[in-house]
Amino acid sequence: MRITATGWNRNAGENAIFDDDIFDIAPISRRKLEMMDRRKIENRTFAIFEDGSLTIARGPQELRLGGSYNIEVEFTEQDILFLFSECFGDKKLSEVIRLLADES
């Protein structure tokens, strides 16, 4: 997954905020992450799955972005397959189709 910020009014080039393979990231609970020592979190990436959503947490990330920016999130095919597997890997295809139909 790649997250970038590009200037909206004045483009000084792309700022990469995050660029890493998410399938290499170990899942963790939000509570456990909040209880960890900050030194153990530094320069590590965590995946928090809860209530049907995924949060990618990485720290610290130094940002010096003043003004307006266009934010882009790019997923590779492997990222999408990983997310699908994490969310629906224990379900049959017919269950997944039913869940998708219920959402629309």
Biotite code that builds the C-alpha atoms (Angstrom):
import biotite.structure as struc

atoms = struc.array([
    struc.Atom([0.000, 0.000, 0.000], chain_id="A", res_id=1, res_name="MET", atom_name="CA", element="C"),
    struc.Atom([1.272, 3.445, -0.875], chain_id="A", res_id=2, res_name="ARG", atom_name="CA", element="C"),
    struc.Atom([-0.049, 6.739, 0.517], chain_id="A", res_id=3, res_name="ILE", atom_name="CA", element="C"),
    struc.Atom([1.187, 9.965, -1.051], chain_id="A", res_id=4, res_name="THR", atom_name="CA", element="C"),
    struc.Atom([0.434, 13.668, -0.773], chain_id="A", res_id=5, res_name="ALA", atom_name="CA", element="C"),
    struc.Atom([0.854, 15.997, -3.757], chain_id="A", res_id=6, res_name="THR", atom_name="CA", element="C"),
    struc.Atom([0.439, 19.768, -3.585], chain_id="A", res_id=7, res_name="GLY", atom_name="CA", element="C"),
    struc.Atom([-3.038, 20.969, -4.629], chain_id="A", res_id=8, res_name="TRP", atom_name="CA", element="C"),
    struc.Atom([-2.285, 24.569, -5.623], chain_id="A", res_id=9, res_name="ASN", atom_name="CA", element="C"),
    struc.Atom([1.495, 24.418, -5.847], chain_id="A", res_id=10, res_name="ARG", atom_name="CA", element="C"),
    struc.Atom([3.054, 21.079, -6.717], chain_id="A", res_id=11, res_name="ASN", atom_name="CA", element="C"),
    struc.Atom([6.532, 20.662, -5.221], chain_id="A", res_id=12, res_name="ALA", atom_name="CA", element="C"),
    struc.Atom([6.551, 16.938, -5.915], chain_id="A", res_id=13, res_name="GLY", atom_name="CA", element="C"),
    struc.Atom([5.121, 13.889, -4.263], chain_id="A", res_id=14, res_name="GLU", atom_name="CA", element="C"),
    struc.Atom([5.538, 13.257, -0.529], chain_id="A", res_id=15, res_name="ASN", atom_name="CA", element="C"),
    struc.Atom([5.404, 9.548, 0.326], chain_id="A", res_id=16, res_name="ALA", atom_name="CA", element="C"),
    struc.Atom([3.667, 9.152, 3.680], chain_id="A", res_id=17, res_name="ILE", atom_name="CA", element="C"),
    struc.Atom([3.574, 5.342, 3.647], chain_id="A", res_id=18, res_name="PHE", atom_name="CA", element="C"),
    struc.Atom([4.979, 2.776, 1.223], chain_id="A", res_id=19, res_name="ASP", atom_name="CA", element="C"),
    struc.Atom([5.055, -0.814, 2.452], chain_id="A", res_id=20, res_name="ASP", atom_name="CA", element="C"),
    struc.Atom([3.604, -4.258, 1.764], chain_id="A", res_id=21, res_name="ASP", atom_name="CA", element="C"),
    struc.Atom([0.654, -4.665, 4.112], chain_id="A", res_id=22, res_name="ILE", atom_name="CA", element="C"),
    struc.Atom([0.729, -8.459, 3.956], chain_id="A", res_id=23, res_name="PHE", atom_name="CA", element="C"),
    struc.Atom([4.004, -8.334, 5.926], chain_id="A", res_id=24, res_name="ASP", atom_name="CA", element="C"),
    struc.Atom([2.282, -6.471, 8.768], chain_id="A", res_id=25, res_name="ILE", atom_name="CA", element="C"),
    struc.Atom([1.248, -8.430, 11.852], chain_id="A", res_id=26, res_name="ALA", atom_name="CA", element="C"),
    struc.Atom([-2.263, -7.752, 13.210], chain_id="A", res_id=27, res_name="PRO", atom_name="CA", element="C"),
    struc.Atom([-2.589, -6.219, 16.682], chain_id="A", res_id=28, res_name="ILE", atom_name="CA", element="C"),
    struc.Atom([-5.465, -4.983, 18.829], chain_id="A", res_id=29, res_name="SER", atom_name="CA", element="C"),
    struc.Atom([-5.853, -1.221, 19.267], chain_id="A", res_id=30, res_name="ARG", atom_name="CA", element="C"),
    struc.Atom([-5.782, -1.648, 23.037], chain_id="A", res_id=31, res_name="ARG", atom_name="CA", element="C"),
    struc.Atom([-2.491, -3.569, 22.935], chain_id="A", res_id=32, res_name="LYS", atom_name="CA", element="C"),
    struc.Atom([-0.949, -0.992, 20.589], chain_id="A", res_id=33, res_name="LEU", atom_name="CA", element="C"),
    struc.Atom([-1.985, 1.879, 22.891], chain_id="A", res_id=34, res_name="GLU", atom_name="CA", element="C"),
    struc.Atom([-0.377, 0.090, 25.871], chain_id="A", res_id=35, res_name="MET", atom_name="CA", element="C"),
    struc.Atom([2.982, -0.502, 24.124], chain_id="A", res_id=36, res_name="MET", atom_name="CA", element="C"),
    struc.Atom([6.064, 1.554, 24.961], chain_id="A", res_id=37, res_name="ASP", atom_name="CA", element="C"),
    struc.Atom([6.576, 4.222, 22.276], chain_id="A", res_id=38, res_name="ARG", atom_name="CA", element="C"),
    struc.Atom([10.146, 3.008, 21.662], chain_id="A", res_id=39, res_name="ARG", atom_name="CA", element="C"),
    struc.Atom([8.773, -0.402, 20.590], chain_id="A", res_id=40, res_name="LYS", atom_name="CA", element="C"),
    struc.Atom([6.379, 1.258, 18.140], chain_id="A", res_id=41, res_name="ILE", atom_name="CA", element="C"),
    struc.Atom([8.939, 3.501, 16.436], chain_id="A", res_id=42, res_name="GLU", atom_name="CA", element="C"),
    struc.Atom([9.489, 2.701, 12.747], chain_id="A", res_id=43, res_name="ASN", atom_name="CA", element="C"),
    struc.Atom([7.169, -0.323, 12.880], chain_id="A", res_id=44, res_name="ARG", atom_name="CA", element="C"),
    struc.Atom([3.883, -0.816, 11.083], chain_id="A", res_id=45, res_name="THR", atom_name="CA", element="C"),
    struc.Atom([0.790, -2.405, 12.633], chain_id="A", res_id=46, res_name="PHE", atom_name="CA", element="C"),
    struc.Atom([-2.555, -3.578, 11.244], chain_id="A", res_id=47, res_name="ALA", atom_name="CA", element="C"),
    struc.Atom([-5.595, -3.136, 13.479], chain_id="A", res_id=48, res_name="ILE", atom_name="CA", element="C"),
    struc.Atom([-8.681, -5.119, 12.405], chain_id="A", res_id=49, res_name="PHE", atom_name="CA", element="C"),
    struc.Atom([-11.838, -4.268, 14.333], chain_id="A", res_id=50, res_name="GLU", atom_name="CA", element="C"),
    struc.Atom([-15.540, -3.916, 13.613], chain_id="A", res_id=51, res_name="ASP", atom_name="CA", element="C"),
    struc.Atom([-15.105, -4.810, 9.945], chain_id="A", res_id=52, res_name="GLY", atom_name="CA", element="C"),
    struc.Atom([-12.470, -2.177, 9.235], chain_id="A", res_id=53, res_name="SER", atom_name="CA", element="C"),
    struc.Atom([-8.699, -2.063, 8.917], chain_id="A", res_id=54, res_name="LEU", atom_name="CA", element="C"),
    struc.Atom([-6.402, 0.636, 10.288], chain_id="A", res_id=55, res_name="THR", atom_name="CA", element="C"),
    struc.Atom([-2.732, 0.783, 9.336], chain_id="A", res_id=56, res_name="ILE", atom_name="CA", element="C"),
    struc.Atom([-0.683, 2.457, 12.089], chain_id="A", res_id=57, res_name="ALA", atom_name="CA", element="C"),
    struc.Atom([2.939, 3.527, 11.743], chain_id="A", res_id=58, res_name="ARG", atom_name="CA", element="C"),
    struc.Atom([4.943, 5.854, 13.859], chain_id="A", res_id=59, res_name="GLY", atom_name="CA", element="C"),
    struc.Atom([6.456, 8.236, 13.962], chain_id="A", res_id=60, res_name="PRO", atom_name="CA", element="C"),
    struc.Atom([5.955, 9.811, 10.551], chain_id="A", res_id=61, res_name="GLN", atom_name="CA", element="C"),
    struc.Atom([7.326, 13.319, 10.223], chain_id="A", res_id=62, res_name="GLU", atom_name="CA", element="C"),
    struc.Atom([5.025, 15.502, 8.124], chain_id="A", res_id=63, res_name="LEU", atom_name="CA", element="C"),
    struc.Atom([5.639, 19.087, 7.164], chain_id="A", res_id=64, res_name="ARG", atom_name="CA", element="C"),
    struc.Atom([2.681, 19.694, 4.937], chain_id="A", res_id=65, res_name="LEU", atom_name="CA", element="C"),
    struc.Atom([1.331, 23.228, 4.882], chain_id="A", res_id=66, res_name="GLY", atom_name="CA", element="C"),
    struc.Atom([-1.494, 24.116, 2.515], chain_id="A", res_id=67, res_name="GLY", atom_name="CA", element="C"),
    struc.Atom([-3.845, 21.894, 0.538], chain_id="A", res_id=68, res_name="SER", atom_name="CA", element="C"),
    struc.Atom([-2.878, 18.458, -0.703], chain_id="A", res_id=69, res_name="TYR", atom_name="CA", element="C"),
    struc.Atom([-4.296, 15.717, -2.854], chain_id="A", res_id=70, res_name="ASN", atom_name="CA", element="C"),
    struc.Atom([-3.975, 12.441, -0.901], chain_id="A", res_id=71, res_name="ILE", atom_name="CA", element="C"),
    struc.Atom([-3.766, 9.177, -2.850], chain_id="A", res_id=72, res_name="GLU", atom_name="CA", element="C"),
    struc.Atom([-3.962, 5.638, -1.484], chain_id="A", res_id=73, res_name="VAL", atom_name="CA", element="C"),
    struc.Atom([-2.719, 2.938, -3.847], chain_id="A", res_id=74, res_name="GLU", atom_name="CA", element="C"),
    struc.Atom([-3.318, -0.772, -3.247], chain_id="A", res_id=75, res_name="PHE", atom_name="CA", element="C"),
    struc.Atom([-1.418, -3.475, -5.107], chain_id="A", res_id=76, res_name="THR", atom_name="CA", element="C"),
    struc.Atom([-3.213, -6.637, -6.208], chain_id="A", res_id=77, res_name="GLU", atom_name="CA", element="C"),
    struc.Atom([-1.461, -8.483, -3.360], chain_id="A", res_id=78, res_name="GLN", atom_name="CA", element="C"),
    struc.Atom([-2.745, -5.871, -0.876], chain_id="A", res_id=79, res_name="ASP", atom_name="CA", element="C"),
    struc.Atom([-6.317, -6.406, -2.072], chain_id="A", res_id=80, res_name="ILE", atom_name="CA", element="C"),
    struc.Atom([-6.016, -10.192, -1.896], chain_id="A", res_id=81, res_name="LEU", atom_name="CA", element="C"),
    struc.Atom([-4.513, -9.949, 1.583], chain_id="A", res_id=82, res_name="PHE", atom_name="CA", element="C"),
    struc.Atom([-7.321, -7.691, 2.822], chain_id="A", res_id=83, res_name="LEU", atom_name="CA", element="C"),
    struc.Atom([-9.969, -9.928, 1.271], chain_id="A", res_id=84, res_name="PHE", atom_name="CA", element="C"),
    struc.Atom([-8.383, -12.995, 2.864], chain_id="A", res_id=85, res_name="SER", atom_name="CA", element="C"),
    struc.Atom([-8.146, -11.322, 6.282], chain_id="A", res_id=86, res_name="GLU", atom_name="CA", element="C"),
    struc.Atom([-11.783, -10.194, 6.178], chain_id="A", res_id=87, res_name="CYS", atom_name="CA", element="C"),
    struc.Atom([-13.439, -13.174, 4.494], chain_id="A", res_id=88, res_name="PHE", atom_name="CA", element="C"),
    struc.Atom([-10.919, -16.045, 4.561], chain_id="A", res_id=89, res_name="GLY", atom_name="CA", element="C"),
    struc.Atom([-12.998, -18.145, 6.937], chain_id="A", res_id=90, res_name="ASP", atom_name="CA", element="C"),
    struc.Atom([-16.251, -17.740, 4.950], chain_id="A", res_id=91, res_name="LYS", atom_name="CA", element="C"),
    struc.Atom([-17.612, -19.612, 1.950], chain_id="A", res_id=92, res_name="LYS", atom_name="CA", element="C"),
    struc.Atom([-17.939, -17.685, -1.313], chain_id="A", res_id=93, res_name="LEU", atom_name="CA", element="C"),
    struc.Atom([-21.756, -17.854, -1.112], chain_id="A", res_id=94, res_name="SER", atom_name="CA", element="C"),
    struc.Atom([-21.619, -16.145, 2.324], chain_id="A", res_id=95, res_name="GLU", atom_name="CA", element="C"),
    struc.Atom([-19.362, -13.393, 0.962], chain_id="A", res_id=96, res_name="VAL", atom_name="CA", element="C"),
    struc.Atom([-21.715, -12.782, -1.972], chain_id="A", res_id=97, res_name="ILE", atom_name="CA", element="C"),
    struc.Atom([-24.673, -12.591, 0.417], chain_id="A", res_id=98, res_name="ARG", atom_name="CA", element="C"),
    struc.Atom([-22.810, -10.129, 2.649], chain_id="A", res_id=99, res_name="LEU", atom_name="CA", element="C"),
    struc.Atom([-21.998, -7.926, -0.339], chain_id="A", res_id=100, res_name="LEU", atom_name="CA", element="C"),
    struc.Atom([-25.619, -8.053, -1.535], chain_id="A", res_id=101, res_name="ALA", atom_name="CA", element="C"),
    struc.Atom([-26.845, -7.028, 1.943], chain_id="A", res_id=102, res_name="ASP", atom_name="CA", element="C"),
    struc.Atom([-24.557, -3.962, 1.887], chain_id="A", res_id=103, res_name="GLU", atom_name="CA", element="C"),
    struc.Atom([-25.961, -2.548, -1.364], chain_id="A", res_id=104, res_name="SER", atom_name="CA", element="C"),
])
